[in-house]
Amino acid sequence: MQRTFIAQCEQEALQHSGAIQAHGTLIALGPDLRPTHVAANVGAWLGGSPESWLHQPLPTLLQHWASGLPAQAGSRLWVEGQVQGVQHCLDLTLNRAPDGGILLELTPTAAPEETPPASEPAPTELLSHRHQLLERIAHQTGAQRVLYYAFEASGDGAVQDEVRQGEAYGSYLGLHFPPSDIPQIARTLYLKNPWRLIVDARAQPVPLLGTGAPPPDLSHSDLRSVSPVHQIYMANMGVVGALSFPVVIAGKLEALISAHSNNPLHPRPGQLDTLSTEVRRFSLKLTALRAQARMRMIDNLERHFQHLEQALQRYGHLHGAWDEFAPRLQSDFHCDGVMLCSEQHLLCHGHGLHADALHILDTWFRAQTGEQLWSCTSLGQQLPGFPLSEIAGVMALKLPLGTGSGLRIYLTRCEHIHEIAWGGNPDKPLEYHDGQLGITPRRSFENWIEQRLGHSRPWDNETRLLGLKLREFLLKILQKAALG
């Protein structure tokens, strides 16, 4: 059931919805700067009928701004309060679509609010900086809840920080959410945009009208309509307006900063741009901190295996040094056992795999020609036919030898039974209903505790780097022995 639901979400062409949110209007321009599509409500905002706008020259002011938009996809400009609408002054946002077209998005100009100066957090207090950023977003938008929603290696999301104000009942802090809550297609769109604003999820979407041409690509549109499934999801959470900023590290979506409101949200483009800039500054600070930590770790790794090299020099080969070598590896990698496999030898220290389990793992790993280092936390899920075993996780290293045979080292971790707090039952991401969608997201987001079985403690990035360094070190030693 969950796989069906995820597949349906991934197939939804969010960027080609052919509709926009109702709090503004949109004009899509072709290469000649004439409208190919307009929102059905364009007349209520700018006057005239939709037909009177299609394929006609733009007003001089709009044409001037459109002609100045850079050609790169995703480029955007915004102009506040310079477009006179039927009833209000309008803010204009211009976005360059992936197909080269231009999207003109017009929203009402709100009265400007006084913006307090941003406080400067201490350079070393990254967590304090993050919390202050959430507080600032809550203050600027009026949202009742702002979350720092981090993506884990498994694809799950976890709420690592939270700010609440006003009528925000209950806490999401520490809760996990399954990957289906934010499918990959939505995560890809977050990488393309500095923010995603949903003013009022209850409002009916406004269709785009055109003559023959397919709907424009709204990947970079602020007004892009809300997925019907996501509308119901927000309603089930009691959220009306939502605003999310991506936290991007090295081109990867690291986290979302998401503001939830019980009422419609109406931030102006300038406010969004300012807050987005602060989120990018936080991302840069996080990137720098991780780069520094990584450099320190690499420097330490250069000296990490000196004691192992001395042991190998004393004994002359790996098998002879095993009694000294294996305990050090077990300590360095915080694992429960170490196994060394070759065509002639099988050595084990600590908790190892039984013969049938080792045969399945070793046969599979040897057949993976592109995998020189591999890790998993649940062998029962990863390998078909894997028997019941106290060993749940493994890090595997492959060391080819000149004769065509090779060595395999398996660092093992036993099953680690632990609890995960989910926002609702992750095995019930959807429910049936009588509407046109056929299914809807789950209604409950209450704290739901899962006791996770069959998994080991995770192998973090630092441990994987240590494994790569170990493999590099052993290859160097084996090459020296072969030459000697």
Number of C-alpha atoms within 10 A of each C-alpha: 11 13 9 9 15 17 13 11 21 16 10 15 14 20 20 15 20 22 25 25 24 23 20 22 25 31 25 28 24 16 11 11 18 19 24 25 28 27 24 22 21 23 18 15 20 19 14 12 14 21 16 10 20 20 18 12 13 17 8 9 10 16 13 11 16 21 12 10 15 13 16 12 17 19 16 20 16 18 15 18 19 13 19 14 19 13 11 15 18 23 23 25 22 27 28 27 23 17 11 16 22 32 28 26 23 28 25 22 20 15 8 10 8 7 9 9 6 10 10 8 15 9 9 10 9 15 12 13 18 20 18 17 23 24 19 19 25 22 15 17 21 21 28 20 26 30 26 26 27 20 19 13 10 8 15 18 23 23 21 15 18 21 23 19 14 10 11 15 10 9 16 22 17 16 21 25 22 19 17 21 18 18 18 15 15 16 15 13 18 21 16 13 17 22 21 20 22 24 23 22 25 18 15 15 22 23 20 23 22 21 11 8 9 11 19 25 23 25 23 26 25 25 27 26 25 23 17 14 16 16 20 20 19 19 15 15 14 14 23 20 21 24 23 22 24 27 26 21 16 9 8 12 16 16 24 23 23 23 27 27 23 19 17 20 21 20 17 20 19 14 17 20 14 10 20 19 14 16 23 17 13 18 20 16 16 18 15 13 13 13 12 12 13 15 11 11 15 16 11 12 15 11 9 16 18 11 12 20 15 12 18 19 13 11 13 12 14 19 15 13 18 20 14 15 19 23 16 16 19 18 11 14 20 15 22 19 24 28 21 19 17 14 9 7 10 12 15 18 19 15 17 22 22 13 9 11 19 17 13 15 20 17 10 12 19 15 9 11 8 9 13 16 18 17 20 19 23 21 23 19 13 12 13 11 11 16 14 12 15 18 25 23 28 28 21 22 22 21 17 14 13 9 6 6 11 14 17 21 21 25 27 29 29 23 19 18 12 13 12 14 19 22 22 20 20 21 10 13 22 20 12 11 10 8 8 6 10 10 16 21 21 20 19 14 16 15 18 16 16 13 9 13 13 20 22 24 19 16 18 11 10 14 15 16 15 20 22 15 17 18 18 12 16 17 16 12 16 17 12 10 12 10 6 6
